[in-house]
């Protein structure tokens, strides 16, 4: 009877006989399996990928750039900050999303975001398999898919997922091999800097892993390693400046961080919700349980980086992407030693076979995309379409808008009071808006209406301000549904009926 562990001969890498077992052949398919899982999961919930209203204004910016073959330097969309200095550090992503939307409607941005996320998990699986057995890789990648799923949106940050995987892997691999990262990776940071402002985090990661490489090498080689890492860091900063805005792209990040506590009022900049079970808290607790049970340890520098990423995710939920995509590489080397798993030579022979699975799996995914999209054309959910039509019919264009509705108003060419570009408005303006709209400061809300000559409001039915506006004698409710409520100044409109 044949053995269950049938093997196939392959060319020996170093004069030894190496064979591909069934387990090894499974390893070759794991990258395709996990990338396909991520892709099909995301495509299957296409409307969820479009649920963030920022997608609207990113597409509008992309169209503006294409139409003028230039990038913006001032605010184009609000009446409160019109003409104020503003740049977009995601201009290339916005062009790509606009192009995708132009070609395929809302299906285009959905597919673009899903492809980027699934490519990231293909690369993550492929690279982790160089260091770990199948089961730990499966756990780490599955956890990553689960943690990023709620933040995988048709927005610029998703397009840098593959770059984050490659960049983090090279920094950590270079540190473990006591060398500087390859200069061939510098174009990644240039591309990243034009796709999304998070490239500053990529630059920040150079310091701890460079320090680890220098600290752990022999005394005789420390100076050489330090100089090489310093050279790489300086070249990486120079590469990151190759954008239409130069150093201004880095300064934007500093302006965002200076917003301080005001950031917590913005959804994804808020803290991780511990009140309900979610993929992040479950993964964190599972990881803590494994460490406590098994005695797994990390070097001091990696402990510091890990704790920093966990803290940032607890404080700002948007850091979950970094936690999910970077931490697996942070622990892979030490975990491999902890498990006493050292099949490196065989893995290097097996893993190239995984790239050949990519073509066949891509063909299947293309067919699956066609079937899914044909059955369900994706649309952004909770769009205040009818409410905005009412505003247009009444020719009202100084709208006090709910934060969530900013993107659709921009998409419809209506100037907005505020949107998600927090660095444009500043801490004082954001705080005043939040306190007014939540009626923490009722007098401040009424004063805001008069100071900015607001002629209408577009708010969620759940907003406390809706009830106040119903009682103010100079305001009238002119439209309401389960998505949005419109109020208008009576002096700006004739007799109207609620529709």
N, C-alpha and C positions, 0 to 999 in steps of 0.2 A: 504494500500500500504506500503511495507517495506521501512524503512528509508534508505537513501543513505549512512548513516554512521554506517552500521552494525558492530557490535563488537563481539569479541570472548573472552570468559573468560579465564583468566590465573591465576596461583597461586599468591595470593597477597603477596607482599614482606614484608610488615610490619603490617599485620593485616588489611590493607585497600583493598577494591575492586579495582583492576586495570584491565583495559580492553585494548585490542588491536584494535584500529580503523583501517579503511582502510589507513589512513594516516600513522599509525604506521607500518602497514604491508609493505607499500611502503618504509619506513625507513629501514626495514630489507633487502630490495632488493637493496637499493642505493649503498652500497659498491660493490656488484657484477656488477651493471649497469655501474658504473664509471670505475672500473678496466677492464671490458670487452671493454668499449669504448676506453680506452687508448691502450689496447692490439691490438684490431682489427685495430685501426688507424695506429699503428706502423708497424704491420705485412703488412698492405696494402701498406706501403711505404718502403718496405724492403731495396731497393737499397739506400734510403736516410740514413738508419741506418749505411750502410757500406761506406758512402761517405768520411769518414775521413781516411786518409792513415795510421794513427797511428795504426789502427786495424791490419795491416799487421805485424808490428814489435812486437806488443804485442803477437800475435800468435807465432812468431818466438821465443820470449823469453820464452813463456810457453813450447814450444817444447824443448828448450835448458835445462830448469829446469827438465823436465820429463826425458830426455835422460841421464842426469848426476846425478839426485837426489841431486842437489845442487842449490844454487842461485848465480847469478853473483856478482862479486865485482869490476870488471873493465869493461871498454868499450869493446864491442865485434864487433861492426859493422862499425865504421868509420875508415878512414885512417888518419884523422887529429888529433884524440884524442885516437887512439888505445892504449889500456893498461892503460889509465888514470883511476883513481878511479871513480867508478860509481856503484850505487845500484838501484834496482827497488823496490819501496815501494808498488808496485801493483802485487807482484809475484803470489799471490793466484788467483787474477782475471785473470792473464795471463795464468795460468794453466787451469782454467775453460774455458776460451775462446779457448785455443788450444784443449782441450778435446771436446768441442762442435763442433769445426771445423773438428776434426778427425772423429767424429761420423756422422755428417750430412752435411759436406761441409759448404758453406757460409750460409746455412739456420740455422745451429747451433748457431753461434754468434748472428744472428738476433733474434732468438727465445729467447736465454738467456737474451739479453738486454731487449726485450719486456716483458718477464715474470717478470723481476726485477722491471721495471717501473710500470707495472700494479699492482704488489703486493704492491708497495709503495702507490698507489692511493686507493687500497682496504683498507689498514690500515689507511690511512689518513681519508677516509670517515667514516670508522668504529669509529675512535676515536673522530672525530669532532662531530659526532652525539650524543656523550655523553654530549655535551655542547650546541648545537645549533639546531634550527629547520631545516627542510628540505631545504628551499630555500637558506638561507645563506651558508649552507654546499655545495649545488649544485654550487653556484657561486664561492666559494673559490676553490673547487676541479676542476671545469671546467677551471678556470683561471690557476691553477697549471699545468694541463695537457697541456694547450695551451702554457704556458711559457716554459715548459721543452721540448716540442716536437722537437724544432730545435736543441737541445743539447743532445737529447737521441740518442746516437751513440753506436756502438759495441766497447765500451771502458770501462776501469775499473771503472770510476766514476759512471756509471749507476748502477753497482752492489751494491753500498752502499745506494741507494735511500731508500730502506725499513728500513735500520739501521738509517738513518738520521731522518725518521719519528718517529720511536720508541724512539730514544734517545732524540729528542727535546720535544716530548710529555711528557716523564717522568721528564725531568728537569723542565719544566713549571708547570706540575701538582704538583710536589714536592714543588715548590716555592709557589704555591697557597694554598697548604695544610699546609704550615709552617713546613715542614719536609725536611730531606735530601732525595735524590733519593735512590731508593732501590739498594742494592748491587747486586741484581739479574741481573741488567743491565750491570754490568762490563764486562761480556763476549762479549757484543756487541762491546765494544771499542777494545777489542783484535781482534775480527774478522775484524772490520773496519780497524785497523792498518795494517792488512795483505792483505786487498783488495785494499786500495787506500790511498794516502797520505793526503787526506782531513780530516783524523781523528784528526789532530791538531786543526781544527776548532771546532770539537766536544768537545775537551778539553777546548778550549777557551770559549765556551758557558757556562761552569760551573760557571765562575766568576760572570757574571751579574745576573744570576738567583739565585745563592747562596746569593749574596748581597741583592737582592730583598726579599728573604725569611727572612734574618736576620733583614733587615730594617723594614719590615712590621709586625714583630711579637712583642709580649709583651716584655717589658724590662726584666721581670723575666726569660724568656725563650731564650733570644737572645744568651747568651753564649753557651747554649747547642746546639742550632740550628747551630751556627757558627762552633762549634767543629765538629758536625756531617757532615756538608758540606765540611769542610777542610779534614776530614778523607776520604770522598768520592772522593774528588779531588785528593788526594795523591794516593789512590788505583786505580783511573782511569788512572793516569799517569803510575803507575806500570803495570797495565793491558795493556796499549798501548805499553809497551816496550817488550811484549812477541811476538817478531818477530825474524826472522833469523838475523836481523841486530841490534837489541837492540836500543839504543838511536840514532843511526845513522839515523833511519827513521824520527825522529823529526828534526834533523839537516838539512836534505835535504830541508825541507820546508823553513828554514831560508836562505839557499843558493838561493832558487828560489826568495824569497822576496828581497834579496840583488841585484838582477839583475836590479831593478829599472825601469827606462824609457825604457830600452831595451825590456822589456816584452811586451810593447804596439805594437811591430812589429810582434808579434805572434798572429794569428787570434783570438782565444778565450780569450787571455789576453788583447785584445784591448778594447776600450770603446764601450758602447752601442750605436748603430746607431740611432740617433734621426731624421735623414733625411727622413726615411720612416716609415710608420705605421707598428708596429709589436705587438705581443701579450704582450710584457713587457710594452711598453709605453702605450698601451690601458688600460691594467690592472692598471697601476700606476695612470693614469688620472682618471679612473673610481673610484678607491679607494679614491683619493684626493677629487673628487666631492662629494662622499658620506659623507666623514668627514666634509667638509665645509657645506653641506646641513643639516646633521642630528645632528651635534654637538657631535659626537662620540669622546671619549677621551681615552688615554692610560696612565698608570702610568709612571712616569719619566724614570725608568730603561728601560721599554719596548720601550719608544720613542727613547731612545739612541740606543738600539739594532736595532730597525727598521731603523733608519736613517743610522746606520753603514752598514747594509745590502744593503739598497738602494744605498748608495754611492759606495760601492764595486761593485755592479752590473753595475752602470753607468760607472765606471772606467774599470772594467774587466768583460766582458759579461759572463764569465764562472761561476760567482757567481749567475747566474739566478736560478740555481737548488736550492741553499740554500734559496733564496728569495721565490721561489714557494713552497718549502716543509716545511719550518720552520715558515714563517710569519703567515699562517693560525692558528697555535697553539698559536702564540704570541698574536693574537687578539681575539681568541675564547672566553676566559673567560670574558674579559671586554665587548665584543660584546653581550654575553649572558645577562649580567646585563643591558646593554644599551637597549636591546630589552625586558627586564623584562620577560625573558623566563626561567622558573625554573621547568622543568618536569624531573628532574634528576632521581628520583626513577623509574618513568615509563620508562625512556630511558634505565636505567640499566637492566630493565626486557626485553625490546624490542631488544636491540642491540645484545645480544647473539644469537638471531635467525638469524642474518645476517651471522654468520659463517656457518650456514647450507646451505645458498645459494651458498657458495663458491664451493661446490662439483658439484652441477648441472651446474653452470656457467663454471667451469673448463672443464667439459666434452664437453660442446658446443664449447669452445675455441679450444680444441684439434682437434675436427672435422673441425672447421673453418681453423685452421692452415694447416691441411692436404690438404684441398681444395685449399687454396690460394697458397701454395707452389707447389702443383702439376701443377697449371696453370702458375706459374711464378717463376722459379728458380732464387733467388736473386744473383746478382753479384756486386762487387764494381764498381761504375761508374768512368769514366775518368781514366782508368788504362793505363799507357804507355807501353802496352805489346809489340807492334811491334817495338817501339823505343828501348826498352831494348833488344829485340832479335837482333837488329842491333848492339848494343854495344857488345853483347856477340860474335856475328859472327866476329867482328873486333878485338876481344880480348882486349878491352879497359876497364881498371878497376880503373883509377883514375879520377872519374867523378865529375865535378862540377854540383851538382844537384839543381834543383828548390826545394824549401822547401816542396812542396806538394808531390813530387815524392820519398821522402826519404823512406817511408814505403815499397813501392813496390820493390825498389832496395834492401833493406834488405831482403825482402821476397825471392828475386831471388839470394841472396848470393853475391851481388855486394857491395863492400865497398862504403860508402857514405861520402860526404864532410861535410854535416850537417844534422841534423834531429831535432825533436821537444824536445829532452831532453836538454832544455835550461840550466839547472843547470850544465850539463857536459861541455858545451862550454864556458860559462861565458859571461859577458856583453860586454867586448871588442871584442871578436870574433864575437858575434851576430851582434853588431853594424857595424863592418867592413864588414861582409857578406852582410848585408842589403844595406849599402851604395854602395858597389861594384856592386851587382846584379841589383840594381835600377839605376845604372850609375850616382848616385850623386857624385861619385868619379871615373871618367873614368880611370885615371892613376892608381888608387887603384885596379880597376878590372883587368887591364892588369898585374899589379904586382902580384896579387893573382894567376893568371894562371901560372906564372913562378915560384913563390915561392913554391907552393905546387906541382910543376911538373904535372899539370893537363893535361891529354891527351885527354879529351873529356868533353862535356857539355850536360846535359839533362835539357832543359828549356821549359817553356810554350811558345807557339807562341806569346803570348801577352807581353813577357818579352822584355824590351828595349835592353837587352844585346844580344838578337838574331840578331838584326839589326847591332850592332857593330861587332859581330863575322863574319857576312857575308862580312864585309869590311876589316877585318884583313887579310893580305896576307898569314900568316902562318896557317890559319884555313880554314876548308872546311865544308860546310853543307853536311852531309851524309845521313840524313833521316829527313822527316818532315811529319806530319799529323795535324789534328785539335786538337790533345791532346798534343803532344810534338815535339820538334825539337832537333836533335842531330848534334853537330859539333865535329870535330876531328882535331887534329894537323896533318898537311900534312906529317910531318916527321915520324908519327907513323903508317901511312897507305900507301898502294900503291894506284894506280889509282882506284877510286871508282866511281860508278854512283849513283845519287840520286834516291832512291826508295821510 
